[in-house]
Amino acid sequence: MYLCNKCWNESLKWQWQCSFCKEWGSLKEFKEAKISQAKWWSKWKSKELSNLDEVISDNKEVKIITSSSEFNNVLGWWIVPGWVVLLSWEPGIWKSTITLQIAKYVKEDIVYISGEETNFQIAERSKRLGVDWKNMKLLAENCIENILETLAKNKSEIVIVDSISVMHSNNITWVWGSVSQVRYITELLVAFAKTTNTAVFIIGHITKDWNLAGPKTLEHMVDTVLYFEWDKYDNLRILRALKNRFWPTSEIWIFNMTDKWLTDLKNPWLEFVNSVEATTWSSLSITIEWTRPLIVETESLTTYTKFGYPKRSARWVNSSKLDLIVAVLWKYTPIKLEAYDVYTNIARGLKIDEPWIDLSLAASIISSKQNKPLPKSSIYIWEISLTWKIKKPMHLEKRIKEAEKMWFENIYIPDCKINSKKIELIKVKDVRELVEKMR
């Protein structure tokens, strides 16, 4: 077995270049530590079976509900006993701070294990933030055997490990942060969480390719994987669940980063809109982040180019989506963009993956090309197909109800059997009809 020392990708044979990260000369031979298998049958033990009704009734009493509605939303409304959560993203995004902040949200006992900072450094941070964590105990330790022995003598409901990359085991000869160390330590933490019904939060790091550092099996072993999304020039932070055994994925936690703390964003509906005045280059849409409707603003800019091949640039949205919309507009409408550069962006840096903002992107491009302002009282919800027809989006009724709560006057939707008494529904069959109604 060979491992890449850059991205930790596994390969059965040695080769000059890593097939995953394309680094040259990065593959090194890796040998798993051998564990004695002598008399393994003598360690077998008989276990008692549990009745499902008793387990369900017991869990109702031990579920930990936090005081943060945003945190509950991304976790699944409570912290499950025996839960293992992996929190990861790049340095400087306040991963340690957000885990320390858990003590503010719950009343249960917490043990914070830090392998990167001393107890004094953590205490100084709490003093600087002006918060007194009475339900949290600190442990500055890197050896996993010492940590588990300490946890066995000091029972707590929640354990935080900061971070998995600096932990080591005396049973593994590989260096700290290696694949063997990370995998073995994670296995021990998962076993500890399941046997003691303790919720364990593990902080991880990412590589230069924005992948989770360590083996891919690390994501499979834990119950939940949480990733940050952020813009270093903005105060908004988004915590997204990419995996959750107990709750649907793609849930998000939106919060503000202040000078001292991370605070919940109570009303996120207009946080992703720069202006409510009519502008020539932007339009509004409603996206659904699993269960939460959000008002988003799409921005577009078209400029004439003298080069033979016009440029297409998309930020926070798939570039292939932009190519498709430009091609449909060029073929089926009078909007000709073969000699124009087209730039698109989602305001405030919210990454959108769903296809139902196609119409909003198209409307902003048309607005920029025709130099015609679009009123912010209109919402555009469609998916544009290659046949220039309009598809009905998912959760259309939910999006309409969200628009009815605010000042919006009309919504551009596909031609379907949906009516509203509070807001005007402008039903459009295809892209050409959209261009005609925007004149």
C-alpha positions in Angstrom: 0.0 0.0 0.0 1.3 3.5 -0.9 0.0 6.8 0.4 0.4 10.3 -0.9 2.0 12.6 1.7 0.1 15.6 0.2 -3.5 14.4 0.1 -3.3 11.0 1.8 -4.8 9.2 -1.2 -4.2 5.4 -1.2 -2.7 3.5 -4.1 -2.1 -0.2 -4.5 1.1 0.3 -6.5 3.8 2.9 -6.6 3.7 5.5 -9.4 5.5 8.8 -10.1 2.4 11.0 -9.9 -0.5 10.8 -7.4 -3.7 10.1 -9.4 -5.8 12.3 -7.1 -3.9 15.5 -6.4 -1.4 15.2 -9.3 1.6 15.8 -7.1 4.9 14.2 -8.4 7.0 12.0 -6.2 4.6 12.1 -3.2 3.8 8.4 -2.9 5.4 6.6 0.0 5.1 3.0 1.2 2.7 2.5 4.0 2.5 -0.5 6.3 -0.4 -0.9 8.8 0.7 -1.7 12.3 0.2 -5.4 13.1 -2.1 -6.2 16.0 -1.6 -9.5 17.7 -4.4 -12.0 16.9 -3.4 -14.7 19.4 -6.4 -16.2 21.2 -8.8 -13.6 19.8 -11.7 -16.0 20.4 -11.0 -15.8 24.2 -12.2 -12.1 24.1 -15.7 -12.9 22.9 -18.4 -11.8 25.3 -22.1 -12.3 25.3 -24.2 -9.1 25.2 -27.8 -8.4 26.3 -30.4 -7.5 23.6 -32.4 -4.3 24.0 -36.1 -3.7 23.5 -36.8 -1.0 21.0 -39.6 0.6 23.0 -37.3 0.9 26.1 -34.5 2.5 24.0 -36.9 5.1 22.5 -38.4 6.0 25.9 -34.9 6.3 27.5 -33.6 8.5 24.7 -36.4 11.1 25.2 -34.8 12.0 28.5 -31.2 12.2 27.5 -31.5 14.2 24.2 -29.6 17.5 24.6 -31.4 20.5 23.1 -29.3 23.6 22.7 -30.4 27.2 23.3 -29.4 28.1 19.7 -32.2 27.6 17.2 -29.6 27.9 14.3 -27.4 25.2 15.8 -30.3 22.9 16.4 -31.4 23.4 12.8 -28.1 22.1 11.4 -27.7 19.3 13.9 -31.2 18.0 13.7 -32.8 19.8 16.7 -30.8 18.0 19.4 -27.5 16.4 20.3 -27.8 12.6 20.2 -26.0 10.5 22.9 -23.1 8.6 21.4 -22.9 11.0 18.5 -19.6 11.7 16.7 -19.4 15.0 14.8 -16.5 16.0 12.6 -16.1 19.8 12.2 -13.7 20.9 9.5 -12.6 23.8 7.3 -9.5 26.0 6.9 -7.6 27.7 9.7 -8.8 31.0 11.1 -12.5 30.4 10.7 -13.2 30.1 14.4 -13.7 26.3 14.6 -12.3 26.2 18.1 -14.4 29.2 19.1 -17.6 27.6 17.9 -16.9 24.4 19.8 -16.2 26.4 22.9 -19.4 28.2 22.4 -21.3 24.9 22.8 -20.9 25.4 26.5 -23.1 28.5 26.2 -25.8 26.6 24.5 -26.1 23.6 26.8 -26.2 23.0 30.6 -24.6 19.5 30.5 -21.0 18.9 31.5 -18.4 19.3 28.8 -14.7 18.2 28.6 -12.7 20.3 26.2 -9.5 18.4 25.1 -6.9 20.6 23.4 -3.8 19.3 21.8 -2.9 22.7 20.3 -3.3 25.1 23.2 -2.6 25.0 26.9 -5.2 25.4 29.6 -3.9 28.9 30.2 -4.3 29.9 26.6 -7.9 28.6 26.5 -8.7 30.4 29.8 -7.3 33.6 28.4 -9.5 33.3 25.3 -12.6 32.8 27.5 -11.6 35.9 29.6 -11.1 37.9 26.4 -14.5 36.9 25.2 -16.1 37.7 28.5 -17.7 34.3 29.0 -17.6 32.1 32.1 -17.9 28.4 31.2 -18.9 26.9 34.5 -20.0 23.6 32.9 -16.7 23.0 31.0 -13.5 21.3 32.1 -10.2 21.6 30.3 -7.6 19.0 29.4 -4.4 19.8 27.5 -3.2 16.4 26.2 -2.1 14.7 23.0 -1.9 11.1 23.9 -5.2 9.3 23.2 -4.6 6.6 25.9 -4.2 9.2 28.6 -7.3 11.1 27.3 -9.5 8.0 27.4 -8.3 7.1 30.9 -9.1 10.6 32.1 -12.6 10.5 30.5 -13.3 7.1 32.1 -12.8 8.7 35.5 -14.6 12.0 34.7 -18.0 11.3 33.2 -19.4 14.0 30.9 -22.2 14.3 28.4 -20.1 16.1 25.7 -16.4 15.8 24.7 -14.6 18.1 22.3 -11.3 17.1 20.7 -9.2 19.9 19.2 -7.9 18.6 17.0 -7.6 15.1 15.6 -4.5 16.0 13.6 -2.3 16.6 16.7 -3.4 13.6 18.6 -1.2 10.5 18.8 -1.3 6.9 20.2 1.5 5.0 21.8 0.3 1.9 20.0 1.1 3.3 16.6 4.6 4.1 15.5 3.7 6.5 12.7 4.1 10.3 13.2 1.3 12.6 14.4 -1.3 13.4 11.8 -0.4 10.4 9.7 -3.2 8.2 8.1 -2.5 5.4 10.5 -2.7 7.7 13.6 -5.8 9.6 12.5 -7.7 6.4 11.6 -6.8 4.5 14.8 -7.5 7.5 17.1 -10.9 8.1 15.4 -11.8 4.4 15.9 -11.1 4.7 19.6 -13.1 7.9 19.9 -16.1 6.4 18.0 -15.9 3.2 20.2 -15.8 5.4 23.3 -18.8 7.5 22.2 -20.9 4.5 21.4 -20.1 2.5 24.6 -20.5 5.5 27.0 -23.3 7.4 25.2 -21.1 10.5 25.0 -21.4 13.0 22.2 -18.0 13.6 20.8 -17.1 16.7 18.6 -13.9 16.3 16.6 -12.1 19.2 14.9 -10.3 18.4 11.7 -8.4 20.4 9.1 -8.4 20.5 5.3 -5.6 20.1 2.7 -4.6 22.7 0.1 -7.1 21.0 -2.3 -9.9 21.8 0.1 -10.4 18.1 1.1 -10.6 16.8 4.6 -7.2 15.9 5.9 -6.7 12.3 6.6 -8.1 9.1 5.1 -11.5 9.2 3.4 -12.7 6.5 5.8 -12.6 9.2 8.5 -15.9 10.7 7.1 -17.4 7.3 7.0 -16.7 6.5 10.6 -18.3 9.6 12.1 -22.0 10.3 12.2 -22.0 13.9 11.1 -19.7 16.0 9.0 -20.0 19.8 9.3 -18.2 22.2 6.9 -17.9 26.0 7.1 -18.5 28.3 4.2 -17.2 31.9 4.5 -15.8 34.9 2.8 -12.9 36.4 4.7 -14.1 39.9 3.7 -17.6 39.3 5.2 -18.9 38.8 8.7 -21.3 36.0 7.7 -20.5 32.4 8.5 -22.4 29.4 7.2 -22.1 26.0 8.8 -23.4 23.2 6.5 -24.1 19.6 7.2 -22.6 17.4 4.4 -23.4 14.2 6.3 -25.8 13.4 9.1 -27.1 10.0 10.1 -30.0 11.5 12.1 -31.1 14.4 10.0 -31.2 15.4 6.3 -28.1 16.9 4.9 -27.6 20.3 3.3 -29.0 22.0 6.4 -27.2 25.3 7.2 -26.5 27.4 10.3 -26.2 31.1 9.4 -24.6 33.4 11.9 -22.6 36.7 12.3 -19.1 36.9 13.5 -18.7 39.7 15.9 -15.6 41.0 17.7 -16.2 38.7 20.6 -18.7 36.0 19.6 -20.7 34.1 17.0 -24.3 35.1 17.1 -27.3 33.6 15.4 -28.7 35.3 12.4 -32.4 35.6 13.4 -33.8 37.0 10.2 -31.6 35.8 7.3 -34.2 36.5 4.5 -32.6 39.8 3.4 -29.0 39.2 4.4 -28.1 38.0 0.9 -29.7 41.0 -0.9 -27.5 44.1 -1.4 -30.3 46.6 -2.3 -34.1 46.7 -2.5 -34.1 49.3 -5.1 -34.5 48.6 -8.9 -31.1 47.9 -10.5 -30.0 47.2 -14.0 -27.9 44.1 -13.3 -29.6 42.1 -10.6 -32.7 40.1 -9.8 -34.1 38.1 -6.9 -35.0 34.5 -6.4 -35.9 32.1 -3.6 -33.7 29.2 -2.9 -34.4 26.3 -0.5 -31.6 25.2 1.7 -33.2 21.9 2.5 -36.1 23.2 4.7 -35.2 27.0 4.8 -36.3 29.4 2.1 -33.8 32.2 1.5 -34.1 35.3 -0.7 -30.9 35.5 -2.9 -29.8 38.1 -5.3 -28.2 37.2 -8.6 -25.9 39.7 -10.3 -24.9 39.8 -14.0 -22.7 42.0 -16.1 -22.4 41.9 -19.9 -19.7 43.8 -21.7 -18.7 43.9 -25.4 -15.5 42.2 -26.2 -13.2 42.5 -29.2 -11.6 39.1 -28.7 -12.7 36.1 -30.7 -13.9 34.0 -27.8 -16.0 35.9 -25.2 -15.4 35.2 -21.5 -17.9 33.5 -19.2 -17.3 33.8 -15.4 -19.5 32.6 -12.6 -19.0 33.0 -8.8 -20.8 30.9 -6.2 -22.8 29.2 -9.0 -21.8 26.3 -11.4 -20.1 27.7 -14.5 -21.8 25.1 -16.7 -25.1 26.6 -15.6 -24.0 30.0 -17.0 -23.0 28.4 -20.3 -26.3 26.7 -20.6 -28.3 29.9 -19.9 -26.3 31.9 -22.4 -26.7 29.3 -25.1 -30.5 29.1 -24.6 -30.8 32.9 -24.7 -28.7 33.1 -27.8 -30.6 30.4 -29.7 -34.3 31.1 -28.7 -34.4 34.8 -27.9 -33.3 38.1 -29.5 -30.7 38.4 -26.7 -27.4 37.8 -28.6 -24.3 37.4 -26.5 -21.8 35.9 -28.9 -19.7 39.1 -28.8 -20.2 39.8 -25.1 -18.4 38.8 -21.9 -20.9 37.6 -19.3 -20.1 37.6 -15.5 -22.5 36.3 -12.8 -22.3 36.4 -9.1 -24.5 35.5 -6.0 -24.5 38.4 -3.6 -22.9 37.8 -0.2 -21.1 34.7 -1.3 -23.8 32.1 -0.8 -23.0 29.0 -2.9 -26.1 27.8 -4.8 -26.3 24.3 -6.2 -30.0 23.9 -6.9 -31.2 24.6 -10.5 -34.2 26.7 -9.6 -32.3 30.0 -9.9 -31.9 29.6 -13.6 -34.6 32.2 -14.4 -33.1 34.7 -12.0 -29.7 34.4 -13.7 -31.4 34.7 -17.1 -33.4 37.8 -16.0 -30.3 39.6 -14.7 -28.4 38.8 -17.9 -31.3 40.2 -20.0 -31.5 43.2 -17.8 -27.8 44.0 -18.1 -27.8 43.4 -21.9 -30.9 45.6 -22.5 -29.8 48.1 -19.8 -33.2 47.9 -18.2 -33.6 48.0 -14.4 -35.6 45.2 -12.8 -37.8 46.0 -9.8 -36.9 44.3 -6.6 -40.6 43.6 -6.1 -40.4 40.6 -8.5 -39.2 37.1 -7.8 -37.9 34.7 -10.5 -38.2 30.9 -9.9 -37.6 28.5 -12.8 -35.3 25.9 -14.2 -34.4 26.4 -17.8 -34.0 23.2 -19.9 -32.1 22.7 -23.2 -35.4 22.8 -25.0 -35.9 26.4 -23.8 -39.0 25.2 -21.9 -39.6 26.0 -18.2 -39.7 23.3 -15.6 -41.7 23.4 -12.4 -39.4 23.8 -9.4 -39.6 21.7 -6.3 -41.3 23.3 -3.2 -42.9 25.9 -5.4 -45.8 26.4 -3.0 -43.4 26.9 -0.1 -41.4 29.5 -2.1 -44.6 31.4 -2.9 -45.7 31.4 0.7 -42.3 32.9 1.7 -42.7 35.6 -0.9 -46.2 36.4 0.4 -44.8 37.2 3.8 -42.8 40.1 2.4 -43.3 43.1 0.1 -43.0 41.3 -3.2 -45.7 42.1 -5.7 -45.3 39.3 -8.4 -43.5 36.1 -9.0 -42.4 34.7 -12.4 -43.2 31.0 -12.3 -43.8 28.2 -14.9 -47.2 27.8 -16.4 -48.9 25.5 -13.8 -52.1 25.1 -11.8 -51.0 27.2 -8.8 -52.9 30.4 -7.6 -52.3 33.0 -4.9 -54.6 35.6 -3.4 -51.8 37.8 -1.9 -49.4 38.0 -4.8 -49.5 38.1 -8.6 -48.2 35.0 -10.3 -46.8 35.7 -13.8 -46.9 32.4 -15.6 -44.5 31.9 -18.4 -44.1 29.0 -20.8 -40.7 29.5 -22.2 -37.7 31.9 -22.2 -38.9 33.8 -25.3 -42.1 34.7 -23.4 -40.0 35.9 -20.5 -38.1 38.3 -22.7 -41.4 39.7 -24.1 -42.9 40.3 -20.6 -39.7 42.0 -19.4 -39.9 44.7 -22.1 
